[in-house]
Amino acid sequence: MIPIKTALEIDRMRASCKLASNILEALSGMLCPGITTKDVDQAGAKLMAEAGCKSAFLGYRRFPGNICISVNDEVVHGIGGSRRIQYGDIVKLDIGVVLGGFVGDTAATICVGVVSDGVQRLLNVTEEALYKGIEKARDGRRLGELCAAIQNEVESNGFSVVREFVGHGVGRHLHEEPQIPNYRTPAATAKLKAGMTLAIEPMVNMGRAAVKVLRDEWTVVTVDHSPSAHFEHTVLVTKGEPEILTWREKTSSKLKAG
């Protein structure tokens, strides 16, 4: 069963999602050459404590970080540590918070300084694929339409979609039904209904789609070490336009929050 949120639950989702967005924007502004990924993780923990929320990731299946921070060929689930960010890196920040019993979940890929035209295009296409998917998050649509829209945008631009990790419903729990693949699948038959809240998150590689998990049992990297990008919004399905609950003013998008 895919949870349908009540009006009160949606209000609480709006609050948790807005907070997750604010923290992501604050941490994005910290990224600079020389800072360690652990510095960023600890700054995230401090911001959460000051805001009166907690990390949705810390301790989840024994995950040791407050946020996920992944660099260059790291796809998702990177753990803050001693690695120093370099000029020209792309850094994926994935923020999940729990506020008032509800989870806000969002992610973006940030350039530290100037990157190559190819890497910038990877980021642009990945973010555009996210919005192509969001456009399909409407009452009465099939989930498969959303999944296909993401895959079409990615592959028509010559990039590849990660298959092992997918988006998901989100609300009282970090992971709820439905699973949201970023590619076509016969399993994505669910009909979307107003009140559903979905974490839509394309993960896109410049090279091959294949990935592997490192020895820390969390960090996912591309097998061919090609750069990878990740963008995520939590979205509310409504009777009209989808509402982006994790809207960020600094995000260049064509859809605004309702």
N, C-alpha and C positions, 0 to 999 in steps of 0.2 A: 504494500500500500504506500502510495506517495502522500505524505502529510499535506493537508490543506490548512493554512494558517488562519486563525481568527483575526479580526481587526486589532485586538489588543496585542496578539502575538506579532503581527506585522509591525505595529508601532515599536515593539521591543527589538525586532529585527532591524528596523531603520536605525535605532540608536546604536546597536552593536556594530552594524556595518559602517555607519558614519565614523565611529571611533576607529575601526580598523583602517579606514581610508586616511584619517588624520595621522595615524601612526606611520603608515606607509609613506605619506608625503614628508613627514618629519625625518624619517630615516633616509629617504632618498636624498634629502638636502645635506646629509652628513657624509655621503659617499665621496671620497677623495683619495688620491694616491697616498699610500702609507698607512691608512687606517686598517686595522685587522677586522676580519669577519666577526671575531668574538667581541670587539668593541661595539660593532653595530648590534649584535645580539643583545649585549648587556644594556645598550641604550634603549632597545625595544622593551626590555624588562622594566627599566626605570619608567618609561612613558606609560606602560600598562599599570604599574603600581600607582603612579600619580593620578591616573584616570579612574582608578577604582575597579579595574577589570583584571582578568587573568588571561594568560596564554591558553589558546585552545590546543596548542601543539605540545607544550611541555608535559612530559610524562605520558603522552598518548602512545600506547604500544611501546613505552619506554623511550620515546624520542627525547634526546637530552637538551634540545635547544628551545629558546623562547620564540624564535621565528625560524623560518627556513631561508637560508641565504646561499645561493648557488652562483658560481662564477664561470663564465665562458662556456666550456663544454659540459659543465655540470647542468643537468636538466632541471631537477627538482630535489627537494629534501636535503639540501646541503646543511651542514652543521657549523655554526660559528666556531672558529679556532684561531690558530696563529697565522694563518695565511694573510698576507698584506695585499690589499687591492692595488693594482697598478693602473697607470694611465693607459687608456685604450681598452680596459676590461669592460665586459657587460655583466651586470650583477642583477640576479633575479631575487627580489624580495617578496616573500610570501608571508602574509600576516593573517593570523587567526586569533580573535579575541572572544572571550565569553563575558557578556554583560547582561545582567538581569535574567540569566538562565538561557540566553540565546547567543548563537555564534555568528560573528561577522567574519567573512573570509574573502581576501582579495590579494592580488599579486600584480607585479609589473616588472619589466626588465629595464634597467637604467644603464645608460652609457656613462662611463667615467672618462670624460674628455672626448676627443674625436675618435670615431671608429671608421673602418673602411666602408665604402659605398655598399658592398655586399652585405656586411653585417647590419648596417642601417636598414637596408631593404628587408632583411630577415625580420627585424623588429617591426617594421611598418606592416609587413604582410601578416605577421602573427597577431598584431593588435587589430588589424582590419578583419581578420578571420573571426576574432572574438565578437566584433560588432555584427558581422554577418550572421553569426549564431544567435546573438541577442535579438536581432530583428525577427527571428522565427519563434521566439519564446512568447507565444500568444495563446490565449484561450482557444481551444478547439484544434490547434495544430498538433501534429504528431511529433514526438521527440525525434524521430528519424530525420525529419526535415531540418531540424537544428543541426544535427550531427553532419548531415550531408553538406550543408552550407559551409561549415568550417572546412571540411575536407576539400571541397571544390576550390575555395579561395587559396588554400595552402598549395595544393598540387598544381593548380593552373599557373602558379608563379614559380614552379620548379623546386619547391621545398617538400619536406616529408613530415608526416604526422606521427608522433609517438603513439604506439598502440597499447603499451603495457600500463599506462596510467591515464585516468579519465577524470572528467568532472563529476559532480554529484549533487544530490539534494543537500540542503543544509538548513538547520533550525535549532531545535533543542540539542541536537547532536551535530558533531562536525561532519559526519558522513551519514546521510539519509538516502532513501530511495528518491529518484532513480539514479542509476549510474548514467553518465553522459559522455559517451565516447566522442572523440573528435573525428570520427570517420563513419561511413555507412556501415550499418549492421542490421540484419533481420531482427535482432532482439530488441531494437529501439522502437517498439510499437506503441508505447504509452501515449495516451492523449493528454496534452497539457491542459490544465484547468486553472482558473483564477484562484490565487491564494497559495500557489506553489512557489517555493523559493529555491532557486537553482544556482549553484556555483559552477559557472561555465568557464573553462580554462584550457584553451589550446596550448599544447606543448609542441613546438615545431623545431625541427633540426635543419641546418643548412645542407647537411650531407645525407647519409643514410638514416633510416628511421630507427635502426637497431640501437638499443641501450643496454647497459648493465649496471648492477648495483655494486658499489665498492665494499671493501672489507669492513667498513664501519656499519654495514648492514642498512644504511639509509641513503647515502648520497648516490644519485643516479647520474651517470655520465653517458655521452654518446660513444658508441664503440669505435667510431672512426675519428674521435676527438674533434669533430666539427662543432662550431658554435651552435647553441640552442637558445631559444627564446620562450618566454612563458608570460602570459597575461591572464588575469582572472578578475571577474566581477561576480558578485552575488546579485541576482536579478529576481524581481517579483513578477510573476505572471499575473496580468490583470485582464479585464474585459476589453481594454483598449491597448495603448502602447505599453510595452514592457517597461518596468521601472527599475533603473539601475540603483540598487540600494547602496552600493559602494562607490558612487560617483565621486570623482576627484576633479577639482577645478583645473589642475595642471594636466589632466589627461586630454589629449586631442581626440575628441570623438564626435560623432554626428548625432548621438542620442544623449539626452540629458535625463536626469532623474525626474520622476513624476512629482 
